[in-house]
Amino acid sequence: MIPLFAIVRIETPGDSVRLWLPLILVWILLAPFVLILLPFLLVAAAVYGMSPFATLAALGGLLVAFNDVHVEVQSPDANVLVKLY
Amino acid sequence: MSEERRRILGLLSEGRITADEADRLMGALAAPTREFAAAPQTLPNRAKYLRVMVDAQEPGEGPTKVNVRIPMALLRAGAKLGALIPPKARDQVNEALAREGIPFDINQLKPENLEELIEHLGEMTVDVDADQAKVRVFCE
């Protein structure tokens, strides 16, 4: 399943930002653009000798694979956390 | 009921084999099934994540910690996407790598090879313990 939520936390000595992003809304907002860009992607794939459907499948797989990514950096200047789930 | 069991019971009812022999034959029929059912439990668990942990202490600065967890599925997806690179682009990448003195042929990157590589990555652990930094790369 594609990541549906993201947690972004940026903490600096003077400031702190904590975001809980419902990515499902982002995907819904981006869906029309994907539909518009899809023919161009298919044509580009065909022009460069790539299988259009294999390309789409690989891109979809890449999107799905982002689920459960966790990146956390703690330094004296800032603490950053990005988590997709 | 399977055909084999029916035949064993038929032989028993005809009196051609004894009850003990029928029992042994039934047991022999069931044995491969039991072994097959037990097999998945003995298989090693596949690694799900690649973990990178860095604990650094720069002189004059505070400690820096990095904790990254990448799903193995992301490596697989990247490998599949990489396998779709058109031949012309592959040649250009090879030329660029050769210019940088890296004798690597990207044409050898095939999904089946990468799958094997990722499988074996599960057994890998890299531990670097230096004065100012500790780096640990492992799979879990």
Backbone of each chain as ProteinMPNN parsed JSONL, in Angstrom:
{"seq_chain_A": "MIPLFAIVRIETPGDSVRLWLPLILVWILLAPFVLILLPFLLVAAAVYGMSPFATLAALGGLLVAFNDVHVEVQSPDANVLVKLY", "coords_chain_A": {"N_chain_A": [[0.846, -1.197, 0.0], [0.453, 2.263, -0.706], [2.203, 4.952, 0.996], [0.197, 6.477, 3.437], [0.22, 8.359, 5.379], [2.304, 10.933, 6.766], [4.89, 11.856, 8.949], [6.459, 14.71, 9.886], [9.018, 16.204, 11.52], [10.662, 18.929, 12.724], [13.041, 20.247, 14.665], [14.555, 22.963, 15.992], [16.935, 24.884, 17.958], [15.54, 27.272, 18.552], [13.035, 26.965, 17.532], [10.231, 24.936, 16.567], [8.768, 22.505, 14.594], [6.101, 20.477, 13.963], [4.605, 18.165, 12.018], [1.823, 16.383, 10.909], [0.98, 14.706, 8.277], [-1.665, 13.955, 6.222], [-1.177, 11.959, 3.743], [-2.832, 10.828, 1.931], [-4.631, 12.739, 1.108], [-2.952, 14.332, -0.376], [-2.301, 12.59, -2.443], [-4.811, 12.369, -3.602], [-5.201, 14.974, -4.468], [-3.143, 15.144, -6.306], [-3.848, 13.309, -8.192], [-5.437, 14.131, -10.532], [-3.441, 15.504, -11.991], [-1.662, 13.487, -12.498], [-3.159, 11.93, -14.211], [-3.291, 13.68, -16.35], [-0.627, 13.864, -17.076], [0.006, 11.297, -17.693], [-0.346, 10.277, -20.451], [1.817, 11.606, -21.696], [3.956, 10.509, -20.365], [3.745, 7.841, -21.163], [4.178, 8.113, -23.914], [6.77, 9.175, -23.916], [8.157, 7.048, -22.763], [7.81, 5.112, -24.74], [9.165, 6.331, -26.869], [11.806, 6.339, -25.947], [12.373, 3.699, -25.977], [11.489, 2.134, -23.875], [9.459, -0.117, -22.017], [6.204, 0.924, -21.738], [4.26, 0.063, -19.873], [5.711, -1.486, -18.102], [7.319, 0.495, -17.077], [5.422, 2.099, -15.806], [4.526, 0.271, -13.901], [6.873, -0.086, -12.458], [7.259, 2.48, -11.421], [4.972, 2.74, -9.871], [5.481, 0.682, -8.068], [7.697, 1.734, -6.82], [6.595, 3.907, -5.494], [4.877, 2.617, -3.715], [6.76, 1.29, -2.228], [7.836, 3.188, -0.602], [6.554, 3.162, 1.744], [6.802, 2.962, 5.251], [9.285, 4.161, 5.504], [11.856, 5.617, 7.389], [13.504, 8.298, 8.603], [15.845, 9.824, 10.566], [17.516, 12.447, 12.024], [19.684, 13.7, 14.359], [21.148, 16.492, 15.554], [23.341, 19.026, 16.977], [22.388, 21.421, 15.955], [19.86, 20.951, 14.85], [17.017, 18.815, 15.036], [15.708, 16.345, 13.05], [12.99, 14.595, 11.771], [11.593, 12.301, 9.595], [8.951, 10.425, 8.64], [7.273, 7.908, 6.981], [4.21, 6.291, 6.55]], "CA_chain_A": [[0.0, 0.0, 0.0], [1.242, 3.502, -0.735], [2.135, 5.619, 2.302], [-1.004, 7.306, 3.577], [0.472, 9.445, 6.317], [3.713, 11.294, 6.964], [5.194, 12.676, 10.119], [7.662, 15.526, 9.663], [9.312, 16.941, 12.752], [11.912, 19.699, 12.631], [13.238, 20.968, 15.928], [15.789, 23.75, 16.099], [16.97, 25.444, 19.326], [14.551, 28.325, 18.789], [11.772, 26.736, 16.829], [9.862, 23.533, 16.457], [7.65, 22.261, 13.666], [5.669, 19.069, 13.95], [3.525, 18.03, 11.038], [1.26, 15.061, 10.621], [0.39, 14.969, 6.963], [-2.417, 12.855, 5.599], [-0.721, 11.918, 2.341], [-3.933, 10.386, 1.07], [-5.183, 13.962, 0.504], [-1.977, 14.751, -1.398], [-2.475, 11.701, -3.606], [-6.082, 12.714, -4.264], [-4.981, 16.252, -5.163], [-2.224, 14.943, -7.433], [-4.398, 12.335, -9.142], [-5.743, 14.713, -11.856], [-2.195, 15.825, -12.711], [-1.114, 12.207, -12.961], [-3.948, 11.537, -15.385], [-2.906, 14.561, -17.469], [0.76, 13.589, -17.472], [0.164, 9.876, -18.041], [-0.073, 10.059, -21.882], [3.165, 12.078, -22.012], [4.887, 9.508, -19.825], [3.671, 6.658, -22.02], [4.828, 8.443, -25.193], [8.21, 9.3, -23.662], [8.686, 5.7, -22.549], [7.85, 4.437, -26.044], [10.212, 6.969, -27.68], [13.124, 5.935, -25.459], [12.515, 2.245, -26.06], [11.16, 1.464, -22.613], [8.102, -0.64, -21.998], [5.403, 1.894, -20.969], [3.554, -0.55, -18.737], [6.737, -1.867, -17.12], [7.731, 1.748, -16.435], [4.35, 2.476, -14.876], [4.538, -0.691, -12.799], [8.058, 0.181, -11.632], [7.018, 3.725, -10.69], [3.979, 2.411, -8.848], [6.17, -0.115, -7.059], [8.572, 2.647, -6.075], [5.719, 4.689, -4.613], [4.414, 1.696, -2.667], [7.904, 0.89, -1.412], [8.181, 4.254, 0.338], [5.876, 2.896, 3.005], [7.666, 2.549, 6.372], [10.602, 4.826, 5.507], [12.069, 6.367, 8.637], [14.797, 9.001, 8.573], [15.933, 10.659, 11.756], [18.842, 13.05, 12.21], [19.756, 14.536, 15.56], [22.423, 17.216, 15.624], [23.19, 20.172, 17.9], [21.661, 22.513, 15.311], [18.46, 20.623, 14.576], [16.585, 17.415, 15.023], [14.767, 16.184, 11.937], [12.415, 13.252, 11.645], [10.63, 12.107, 8.492], [8.463, 9.046, 8.738], [6.136, 7.652, 6.087], [3.567, 5.018, 6.888]], "C_chain_A": [[0.88, 1.246, 0.0], [1.174, 4.168, 0.64], [0.945, 6.575, 2.376], [-0.787, 8.493, 4.513], [1.97, 9.712, 6.407], [3.833, 12.109, 8.237], [6.495, 13.411, 9.8], [7.876, 16.353, 10.922], [10.653, 17.639, 12.593], [12.024, 20.524, 13.904], [14.586, 21.669, 15.896], [15.793, 24.384, 17.496], [15.892, 26.5, 19.574], [13.171, 28.035, 18.239], [11.474, 25.239, 16.736], [8.654, 23.385, 15.533], [7.335, 20.78, 13.698], [4.464, 18.968, 13.042], [3.094, 16.574, 10.928], [0.47, 15.248, 9.328], [-0.401, 13.759, 6.472], [-2.097, 12.803, 4.104], [-1.838, 11.509, 1.389], [-4.586, 11.602, 0.387], [-4.256, 14.465, -0.606], [-2.148, 13.891, -2.645], [-3.757, 12.052, -4.363], [-5.916, 14.012, -5.058], [-4.101, 16.071, -6.408], [-2.811, 14.046, -8.53], [-4.756, 12.95, -10.509], [-4.496, 15.026, -12.673], [-1.55, 14.554, -13.266], [-1.84, 11.769, -14.229], [-3.574, 12.376, -16.607], [-1.52, 14.184, -18.0], [0.966, 12.162, -17.975], [0.423, 9.649, -19.533], [1.335, 10.481, -22.279], [4.213, 11.062, -21.539], [4.924, 8.274, -20.717], [4.378, 6.9, -23.354], [6.345, 8.51, -25.004], [8.846, 7.923, -23.488], [8.82, 4.967, -23.875], [8.975, 4.995, -26.909], [11.598, 6.483, -27.262], [13.295, 4.42, -25.376], [12.265, 1.51, -24.761], [9.723, 0.968, -22.695], [7.233, 0.296, -21.148], [4.762, 1.276, -19.731], [4.532, -1.014, -17.662], [7.213, -0.629, -16.361], [6.699, 2.17, -15.401], [4.357, 1.57, -13.655], [5.707, -0.416, -11.86], [7.864, 1.456, -10.81], [6.011, 3.503, -9.566], [4.616, 1.631, -7.706], [7.065, 0.748, -6.184], [7.766, 3.451, -5.053], [5.265, 3.837, -3.427], [5.55, 1.399, -1.683], [8.323, 1.976, -0.42], [7.493, 4.085, 1.685], [6.894, 2.424, 4.048], [9.064, 3.149, 6.319], [10.707, 5.688, 6.768], [13.458, 6.997, 8.568], [14.83, 9.967, 9.754], [17.361, 11.159, 11.895], [18.783, 13.949, 13.435], [21.131, 15.19, 15.594], [22.244, 18.388, 16.579], [22.365, 21.301, 17.287], [20.179, 22.207, 15.124], [18.221, 19.126, 14.701], [15.512, 17.289, 13.946], [14.282, 14.743, 11.904], [11.436, 13.252, 10.476], [10.227, 10.64, 8.528], [7.245, 8.9, 7.829], [5.517, 6.315, 6.476], [2.136, 4.949, 6.353]], "O_chain_A": [[1.933, 1.269, 0.638], [0.203, 3.977, 1.372], [0.728, 7.382, 1.472], [-1.504, 9.492, 4.454], [2.791, 8.83, 6.155], [2.98, 12.94, 8.55], [7.507, 12.788, 9.48], [6.999, 17.113, 11.331], [11.669, 16.987, 12.351], [11.194, 21.392, 14.173], [15.63, 21.027, 15.785], [14.752, 24.418, 18.152], [15.385, 26.61, 20.69], [12.237, 28.801, 18.472], [12.373, 24.402, 16.821], [7.646, 24.074, 15.694], [8.208, 19.939, 13.483], [3.436, 19.605, 13.27], [3.921, 15.664, 10.863], [-0.585, 15.882, 9.317], [0.148, 12.667, 6.327], [-2.692, 13.529, 3.308], [-1.794, 11.807, 0.195], [-5.035, 11.514, -0.756], [-4.713, 14.958, -1.638], [-2.14, 14.399, -3.766], [-3.791, 12.037, -5.593], [-6.422, 14.137, -6.173], [-4.285, 16.747, -7.421], [-2.32, 14.034, -9.659], [-4.424, 12.369, -11.542], [-4.481, 14.844, -13.89], [-0.973, 14.553, -14.353], [-1.225, 11.303, -15.188], [-3.54, 11.883, -17.734], [-1.278, 14.187, -19.207], [1.978, 11.858, -18.606], [1.334, 8.892, -19.87], [1.981, 9.817, -23.089], [5.206, 10.8, -22.216], [5.992, 7.726, -20.994], [5.08, 6.027, -23.865], [7.107, 7.981, -25.812], [9.935, 7.663, -23.999], [9.815, 4.284, -24.115], [9.661, 4.243, -27.601], [12.461, 6.243, -28.106], [14.248, 3.926, -24.775], [12.761, 0.402, -24.558], [8.883, 1.569, -23.364], [7.495, 0.452, -19.956], [4.727, 1.895, -18.668], [4.236, -0.949, -16.469], [7.477, -0.689, -15.16], [7.036, 2.548, -14.279], [4.213, 2.03, -12.523], [5.572, -0.496, -10.639], [8.254, 1.512, -9.644], [6.177, 4.009, -8.457], [4.336, 1.879, -6.534], [7.181, 0.531, -4.977], [8.189, 3.648, -3.914], [5.272, 4.29, -2.282], [5.334, 1.274, -0.478], [9.087, 1.703, 0.506], [7.813, 4.781, 2.648], [7.746, 1.584, 3.756], [9.952, 2.681, 7.032], [9.768, 6.388, 7.147], [14.464, 6.293, 8.485], [13.95, 10.814, 9.909], [18.305, 10.369, 11.883], [17.941, 14.842, 13.53], [22.152, 14.506, 15.655], [21.118, 18.713, 16.953], [21.714, 22.055, 18.01], [19.339, 23.101, 15.227], [19.114, 18.305, 14.495], [14.533, 18.036, 13.937], [15.068, 13.801, 11.998], [10.556, 14.109, 10.391], [11.066, 9.743, 8.454], [6.302, 9.687, 7.91], [6.224, 5.333, 6.703], [1.452, 3.945, 6.549]]}, "seq_chain_B": "MSEERRRILGLLSEGRITADEADRLMGALAAPTREFAAAPQTLPNRAKYLRVMVDAQEPGEGPTKVNVRIPMALLRAGAKLGALIPPKARDQVNEALAREGIPFDINQLKPENLEELIEHLGEMTVDVDADQAKVRVFCE", "coords_chain_B": {"N_chain_B": [[-11.436, -37.793, 0.656], [-8.319, -39.206, -0.273], [-7.164, -40.869, -3.294], [-5.179, -42.775, -2.793], [-5.51, -43.397, -0.08], [-8.03, -44.53, -0.215], [-7.48, -46.806, -1.695], [-5.802, -48.188, 0.051], [-7.557, -48.708, 2.157], [-9.303, -50.297, 0.756], [-7.688, -52.53, 0.2], [-7.329, -53.38, 2.806], [-9.952, -54.033, 3.535], [-10.391, -56.137, 1.811], [-8.821, -57.983, 2.95], [-6.214, -58.335, 2.199], [-4.121, -56.952, 3.275], [-2.894, -56.386, 6.635], [-4.311, -54.747, 9.567], [-2.305, -53.363, 10.901], [-0.403, -53.022, 8.879], [-1.862, -51.425, 7.149], [-2.088, -49.184, 8.74], [0.593, -48.369, 8.897], [1.044, -47.749, 6.22], [-0.764, -45.638, 5.855], [0.389, -43.816, 7.591], [2.807, -43.379, 6.279], [1.891, -42.082, 4.048], [0.986, -39.713, 5.128], [3.283, -38.534, 6.115], [5.043, -37.034, 4.229], [3.451, -34.779, 3.874], [3.373, -33.663, 6.409], [6.071, -32.956, 6.711], [6.315, -31.096, 4.671], [4.572, -29.152, 5.536], [5.929, -28.286, 7.763], [8.126, -27.06, 6.743], [8.119, -24.156, 6.033], [8.492, -22.977, 8.552], [11.112, -23.465, 9.155], [12.534, -21.971, 7.415], [14.739, -19.169, 7.002], [13.973, -15.919, 8.283], [13.138, -13.282, 6.074], [14.97, -10.313, 5.555], [13.535, -7.193, 6.34], [14.086, -4.516, 6.501], [16.629, -2.1, 5.779], [19.017, -0.847, 7.829], [20.629, 2.085, 8.84], [22.832, 3.429, 11.025], [24.3, 6.116, 12.56], [26.593, 7.48, 14.732], [28.028, 10.216, 15.612], [30.711, 12.292, 16.725], [31.67, 15.312, 16.488], [34.636, 17.292, 16.769], [34.468, 20.058, 18.905], [31.839, 20.429, 18.384], [28.487, 19.335, 19.099], [27.067, 16.04, 19.719], [26.128, 14.045, 16.868], [23.5, 12.261, 15.55], [22.359, 9.752, 13.399], [19.668, 8.037, 12.116], [18.448, 5.766, 10.063], [15.921, 4.069, 8.373], [15.298, 1.963, 5.873], [12.966, 0.45, 3.812], [13.352, -2.833, 2.479], [11.9, -3.299, 0.262], [11.966, -0.925, -1.08], [14.528, -0.852, -2.105], [14.329, -2.96, -3.86], [12.372, -1.977, -5.6], [13.688, 0.213, -6.653], [15.747, -1.078, -7.947], [14.315, -2.422, -9.913], [13.343, -0.282, -11.365], [15.724, 0.778, -12.242], [16.505, -1.206, -13.946], [15.071, -0.635, -16.148], [16.295, 1.279, -17.589], [17.041, 2.817, -20.655], [18.944, 1.311, -23.382], [20.707, 3.124, -24.701], [21.106, 5.136, -22.818], [22.286, 3.607, -20.853], [24.758, 3.03, -22.005], [25.852, 5.587, -22.01], [26.031, 6.05, -19.28], [27.856, 4.065, -18.584], [30.103, 4.99, -19.983], [30.545, 7.413, -18.64], [31.12, 6.446, -16.084], [33.448, 5.03, -16.638], [35.115, 7.143, -17.39], [35.448, 8.317, -14.919], [37.022, 6.499, -13.794], [35.89, 4.202, -12.839], [35.478, 0.94, -13.181], [32.842, -0.313, -14.136], [30.123, -2.127, -15.32], [27.061, -1.238, -16.191], [25.217, -2.68, -17.539], [25.285, -5.167, -16.534], [23.694, -5.124, -14.386], [21.102, -6.758, -13.53], [17.649, -7.527, -12.907], [17.282, -10.063, -11.68], [19.805, -10.631, -10.648], [20.117, -8.535, -8.879], [18.091, -9.059, -7.112], [19.08, -11.342, -5.905], [21.31, -10.245, -4.731], [20.131, -8.484, -2.89], [18.855, -10.325, -1.309], [21.055, -11.575, -0.104], [22.06, -9.449, 1.213], [20.713, -9.309, 3.533], [22.115, -10.77, 5.357], [24.203, -9.246, 5.961], [26.354, -7.193, 7.92], [27.689, -4.153, 8.766], [30.118, -2.688, 10.637], [31.55, 0.152, 11.785], [33.902, 1.479, 13.795], [35.156, 4.207, 14.775], [37.306, 6.853, 16.108], [35.872, 9.245, 16.244], [33.405, 8.632, 15.27], [30.735, 6.3, 15.012], [29.567, 3.845, 12.953], [26.927, 1.919, 11.794], [25.68, -0.508, 9.745], [23.084, -2.509, 8.872], [20.757, -5.251, 8.445], [17.316, -5.891, 9.166]], "CA_chain_B": [[-10.435, -38.863, 0.865], [-7.487, -39.335, -1.465], [-7.223, -42.161, -4.002], [-4.264, -43.708, -2.118], [-6.155, -43.861, 1.162], [-9.146, -45.404, -0.602], [-6.906, -48.093, -2.12], [-5.311, -48.872, 1.257], [-8.74, -49.22, 2.864], [-9.828, -51.394, -0.074], [-6.823, -53.689, 0.442], [-7.621, -53.839, 4.177], [-11.288, -54.678, 3.564], [-10.294, -57.412, 1.086], [-8.016, -58.883, 3.76], [-4.897, -58.536, 1.582], [-3.13, -56.417, 4.22], [-3.403, -56.36, 8.013], [-4.619, -53.397, 10.08], [-1.014, -52.716, 11.203], [0.201, -52.606, 7.601], [-2.662, -50.286, 6.662], [-1.731, -48.037, 9.588], [1.929, -47.902, 8.48], [0.904, -47.118, 4.893], [-1.435, -44.335, 6.081], [1.398, -42.945, 8.207], [3.778, -43.024, 5.234], [1.228, -41.102, 3.167], [0.849, -38.434, 5.842], [4.605, -37.999, 6.475], [5.538, -35.928, 3.402], [2.616, -33.602, 4.095], [3.814, -33.037, 7.664], [7.384, -32.331, 6.465], [6.106, -29.924, 3.828], [3.937, -28.111, 6.355], [6.891, -27.757, 8.724], [9.227, -26.395, 6.032], [8.208, -22.706, 6.126], [8.962, -22.523, 9.852], [12.56, -23.598, 9.241], [13.184, -21.005, 6.528], [15.119, -17.961, 7.715], [13.132, -14.755, 7.995], [13.759, -12.345, 5.14], [15.14, -8.977, 6.126], [12.528, -6.252, 5.838], [14.592, -3.142, 6.478], [18.057, -1.794, 5.824], [19.177, 0.185, 8.851], [21.907, 2.801, 8.881], [22.897, 4.213, 12.264], [25.571, 6.847, 12.685], [26.724, 8.214, 15.993], [29.277, 10.967, 15.391], [31.052, 13.325, 17.714], [32.619, 16.226, 15.848], [35.319, 18.123, 17.763], [33.94, 21.42, 19.0], [30.385, 20.422, 18.183], [27.803, 18.311, 19.878], [26.921, 14.754, 19.031], [25.183, 13.937, 15.752], [23.024, 10.886, 15.396], [21.531, 9.512, 12.207], [18.992, 6.748, 12.206], [17.675, 5.634, 8.818], [15.346, 2.732, 8.153], [14.811, 1.893, 4.489], [12.401, -0.876, 3.52], [14.014, -3.583, 1.397], [11.037, -3.166, -0.926], [12.397, 0.275, -1.803], [15.708, -1.252, -2.877], [13.857, -3.795, -4.975], [11.668, -1.12, -6.564], [14.722, 0.999, -7.324], [16.456, -1.981, -8.865], [13.437, -2.68, -11.067], [13.311, 0.943, -12.162], [17.049, 0.875, -12.867], [16.585, -2.183, -15.035], [14.34, -0.116, -17.306], [17.082, 2.335, -18.247], [17.229, 2.451, -22.062], [20.328, 0.914, -23.718], [21.545, 4.286, -25.034], [21.457, 5.783, -21.549], [23.22, 2.703, -20.155], [26.08, 3.241, -22.587], [26.357, 6.876, -21.535], [26.401, 5.867, -17.862], [29.104, 3.279, -18.574], [31.195, 5.878, -20.408], [30.802, 8.366, -17.551], [31.782, 5.703, -15.009], [34.809, 4.726, -17.097], [35.876, 8.4, -17.306], [35.764, 8.546, -13.503], [37.904, 5.424, -13.348], [35.122, 3.13, -12.169], [35.219, -0.089, -14.199], [31.577, -0.967, -13.787], [29.225, -2.24, -16.463], [25.686, -1.166, -15.679], [24.415, -3.693, -18.246], [25.275, -6.383, -15.711], [22.682, -4.973, -13.333], [19.847, -7.377, -13.959], [16.765, -7.671, -11.744], [17.476, -11.326, -10.952], [21.052, -10.518, -9.886], [19.887, -7.601, -7.779], [17.247, -9.763, -6.14], [19.989, -12.218, -5.16], [22.142, -9.346, -3.92], [19.313, -7.99, -1.776], [18.657, -11.488, -0.426], [22.268, -11.789, 0.686], [22.271, -8.241, 2.021], [20.087, -9.582, 4.819], [23.09, -11.377, 6.273], [25.346, -8.345, 6.065], [26.432, -6.184, 8.981], [28.917, -3.346, 8.673], [30.358, -1.928, 11.865], [32.756, 0.994, 11.746], [34.04, 2.088, 15.11], [36.303, 5.114, 14.737], [37.383, 7.707, 17.303], [34.85, 10.291, 16.27], [32.106, 8.201, 14.731], [30.397, 4.883, 14.952], [28.597, 3.632, 11.875], [26.443, 0.534, 11.772], [24.74, -0.792, 8.642], [22.642, -3.898, 9.017], [19.387, -5.506, 8.003], [16.503, -6.498, 10.224]], "C_chain_B": [[-9.629, -39.049, -0.424], [-7.599, -40.751, -2.047], [-6.36, -43.205, -3.305], [-4.899, -44.291, -0.854], [-7.286, -44.846, 0.847], [-8.618, -46.802, -0.985], [-6.409, -48.888, -0.918], [-6.488, -49.487, 2.021], [-9.366, -50.386, 2.097], [-9.047, -52.678, 0.158], [-7.101, -54.283, 1.822], [-8.949, -54.594, 4.22], [-11.272, -56.018, 2.826], [-9.468, -58.432, 1.859], [-6.638, -59.124, 3.186], [-3.79, -57.926, 2.428], [-3.767, -56.387, 5.605], [-3.675, -54.911, 8.421], [-3.322, -52.643, 10.383], [-0.35, -52.189, 9.934], [-0.54, -51.39, 7.025], [-2.299, -49.024, 7.436], [-0.38, -47.46, 9.17], [1.854, -47.178, 7.133], [0.257, -45.739, 5.007], [-0.432, -43.323, 6.656], [2.409, -42.453, 7.182], [3.19, -41.984, 4.285], [1.201, -39.721, 3.826], [2.201, -37.772, 6.064], [5.082, -36.867, 5.574], [4.755, -34.644, 3.613], [3.072, -32.866, 5.345], [5.137, -32.305, 7.456], [7.221, -31.046, 5.678], [5.509, -28.773, 4.645], [4.939, -27.486, 7.314], [7.964, -26.918, 8.048], [9.264, -24.88, 6.194], [8.726, -22.201, 7.472], [10.484, -22.576, 9.942], [13.283, -22.606, 8.327], [13.581, -19.762, 7.311], [14.199, -16.796, 7.321], [13.869, -13.815, 7.057], [13.837, -10.986, 5.802], [14.133, -8.032, 5.503], [13.08, -4.842, 5.677], [16.118, -3.109, 6.425], [18.204, -0.642, 6.815], [20.57, 0.798, 8.747], [21.885, 3.668, 10.136], [24.288, 4.835, 12.378], [25.539, 7.605, 14.0], [28.064, 8.936, 15.927], [29.47, 12.026, 16.458], [32.116, 14.214, 17.095], [33.306, 17.06, 16.922], [34.78, 19.556, 17.751], [32.45, 21.51, 18.778], [29.779, 19.324, 19.044], [27.685, 17.016, 19.105], [25.885, 14.812, 17.91], [24.789, 12.475, 15.607], [22.152, 10.797, 14.152], [20.95, 8.111, 12.329], [18.068, 6.621, 10.989], [17.175, 4.2, 8.705], [14.704, 2.718, 6.767], [14.192, 0.514, 4.262], [13.144, -1.542, 2.36], [13.21, -3.469, 0.103], [11.444, -1.954, -1.76], [13.632, -0.027, -2.644], [15.283, -2.069, -4.096], [13.19, -2.939, -6.048], [12.666, -0.277, -7.35], [15.471, 0.166, -8.344], [15.627, -2.26, -10.114], [13.386, -1.463, -11.976], [14.637, 1.11, -12.91], [17.194, -0.061, -14.052], [15.887, -1.693, -16.295], [15.096, 0.976, -18.05], [17.325, 1.924, -19.701], [18.695, 2.166, -22.387], [21.243, 2.102, -24.008], [22.024, 4.991, -23.758], [22.447, 4.926, -20.762], [24.646, 2.905, -20.675], [26.694, 4.541, -22.088], [26.808, 6.779, -20.082], [27.728, 5.106, -17.764], [30.297, 4.147, -18.949], [31.569, 6.849, -19.298], [31.531, 7.675, -16.401], [33.233, 5.405, -15.374], [35.684, 5.974, -17.017], [36.319, 8.689, -15.867], [36.655, 7.445, -12.934], [37.188, 4.316, -12.601], [34.797, 2.071, -13.222], [33.969, -0.893, -13.866], [30.666, -0.966, -15.007], [27.789, -2.305, -15.955], [24.769, -2.184, -16.382], [24.326, -4.999, -17.45], [24.26, -6.306, -14.577], [21.355, -5.52, -13.841], [18.975, -7.615, -12.738], [17.017, -8.955, -10.954], [18.755, -11.306, -10.113], [20.86, -9.628, -8.66], [19.048, -8.248, -6.691], [18.122, -10.654, -5.255], [20.864, -11.387, -4.212], [21.382, -8.873, -2.687], [19.055, -9.119, -0.78], [19.86, -11.663, 0.494], [22.612, -10.593, 1.564], [21.714, -8.449, 3.427], [21.057, -10.153, 5.835], [24.255, -10.437, 6.563], [25.234, -7.417, 7.274], [27.751, -5.456, 8.816], [29.013, -2.532, 9.947], [31.647, -1.145, 11.708], [32.831, 1.721, 13.074], [35.303, 2.939, 15.106], [36.282, 5.995, 15.983], [36.2, 8.662, 17.395], [33.483, 9.836, 15.778], [31.943, 6.694, 14.798], [29.326, 4.736, 13.889], [28.192, 2.155, 11.887], [25.418, 0.416, 10.657], [24.357, -2.254, 8.766], [21.201, -4.029, 8.517], [18.613, -6.14, 9.14], [15.143, -6.906, 9.678]], "O_chain_B": [[-10.185, -39.048, -1.522], [-8.059, -41.685, -1.389], [-6.738, -44.374, -3.223], [-4.836, -45.493, -0.596], [-7.473, -45.847, 1.538], [-9.215, -47.826, -0.651], [-6.568, -50.107, -0.863], [-6.424, -50.631, 2.47], [-9.887, -51.331, 2.69], [-9.62, -53.759, 0.295], [-7.11, -55.501, 2.003], [-9.063, -55.645, 4.85], [-12.035, -56.925, 3.159], [-9.412, -59.604, 1.484], [-5.944, -60.035, 3.637], [-2.635, -58.336, 2.315], [-4.99, -56.366, 5.747], [-3.313, -53.975, 7.71], [-3.236, -51.436, 10.157], [0.187, -51.082, 9.903], [0.07, -50.462, 6.492], [-2.213, -47.935, 6.867], [-0.208, -46.243, 9.092], [2.498, -46.15, 6.923], [0.673, -44.791, 4.342], [-0.406, -42.155, 6.27], [2.82, -41.293, 7.194], [3.901, -41.114, 3.782], [1.372, -38.698, 3.162], [2.261, -36.549, 6.19], [5.492, -35.825, 6.084], [5.315, -33.55, 3.542], [3.154, -31.638, 5.369], [5.324, -31.19, 7.944], [7.877, -30.042, 5.953], [5.872, -27.608, 4.483], [4.83, -26.307, 7.649], [8.646, -26.14, 8.715], [10.333, -24.337, 6.47], [9.327, -21.13, 7.543], [11.088, -21.826, 10.709], [14.494, -22.419, 8.443], [12.841, -19.336, 8.197], [13.722, -16.708, 6.19], [15.067, -13.577, 7.212], [12.923, -10.557, 6.506], [13.9, -8.061, 4.295], [12.616, -4.07, 4.838], [16.794, -3.986, 6.963], [17.585, 0.41, 6.653], [21.562, 0.087, 8.585], [21.022, 4.532, 10.289], [25.306, 4.147, 12.299], [24.564, 8.285, 14.321], [29.112, 8.333, 16.161], [28.514, 12.572, 17.01], [33.309, 13.917, 17.163], [32.662, 17.494, 17.877], [34.659, 20.175, 16.694], [31.859, 22.573, 18.968], [30.482, 18.503, 19.632], [28.15, 16.912, 17.97], [24.894, 15.537, 18.0], [25.635, 11.582, 15.549], [21.316, 11.664, 13.897], [21.656, 7.142, 12.609], [17.038, 7.289, 10.906], [17.924, 3.246, 8.918], [13.694, 3.381, 6.528], [14.852, -0.496, 4.505], [13.514, -0.886, 1.386], [13.759, -3.534, -0.997], [11.291, -1.947, -2.982], [13.77, 0.477, -3.759], [15.8, -1.895, -5.199], [13.407, -3.139, -7.243], [12.513, -0.076, -8.555], [15.788, 0.622, -9.443], [16.155, -2.327, -11.224], [13.386, -1.588, -13.201], [14.659, 1.531, -14.066], [17.895, 0.229, -15.021], [16.075, -2.252, -17.376], [14.594, 1.533, -19.026], [17.767, 0.805, -19.957], [19.59, 2.715, -21.744], [22.41, 2.1, -23.617], [23.185, 5.383, -23.642], [23.335, 5.449, -20.088], [25.605, 2.947, -19.905], [27.884, 4.605, -21.782], [27.829, 7.348, -19.696], [28.601, 5.453, -16.97], [31.359, 4.066, -18.333], [32.749, 7.086, -19.038], [32.449, 8.245, -15.81], [34.131, 5.512, -14.539], [36.85, 5.894, -16.628], [37.4, 9.225, -15.626], [36.998, 7.455, -11.752], [37.799, 3.579, -11.827], [33.928, 2.288, -14.067], [34.051, -2.018, -13.373], [30.464, 0.067, -15.644], [27.365, -3.3, -15.367], [23.688, -2.505, -15.887], [23.43, -5.817, -17.657], [24.0, -7.296, -13.894], [20.589, -4.817, -14.5], [19.489, -7.875, -11.65], [16.973, -8.954, -9.724], [18.804, -11.874, -9.023], [21.357, -9.913, -7.571], [19.264, -8.017, -5.502], [17.942, -10.721, -4.039], [21.12, -11.768, -3.069], [21.919, -8.862, -1.58], [19.038, -8.903, 0.432], [19.717, -11.871, 1.699], [23.359, -10.714, 2.535], [22.184, -7.841, 4.388], [20.842, -10.031, 7.042], [25.173, -10.778, 7.308], [24.154, -6.924, 7.599], [28.809, -6.08, 8.736], [28.101, -1.78, 10.291], [32.715, -1.727, 11.518], [31.934, 2.484, 13.431], [36.392, 2.445, 15.399], [35.372, 5.904, 16.807], [35.612, 8.861, 18.457], [32.51, 10.585, 15.865], [32.899, 5.932, 14.657], [28.303, 5.42, 13.922], [29.039, 1.266, 11.979], [24.424, 1.141, 10.625], [25.22, -3.132, 8.764], [20.534, -3.041, 8.212], [19.181, -6.841, 9.978], [14.314, -7.436, 10.418]]}, "name": "protein", "num_of_chains": 2, "seq": "MIPLFAIVRIETPGDSVRLWLPLILVWILLAPFVLILLPFLLVAAAVYGMSPFATLAALGGLLVAFNDVHVEVQSPDANVLVKLYMSEERRRILGLLSEGRITADEADRLMGALAAPTREFAAAPQTLPNRAKYLRVMVDAQEPGEGPTKVNVRIPMALLRAGAKLGALIPPKARDQVNEALAREGIPFDINQLKPENLEELIEHLGEMTVDVDADQAKVRVFCE"}
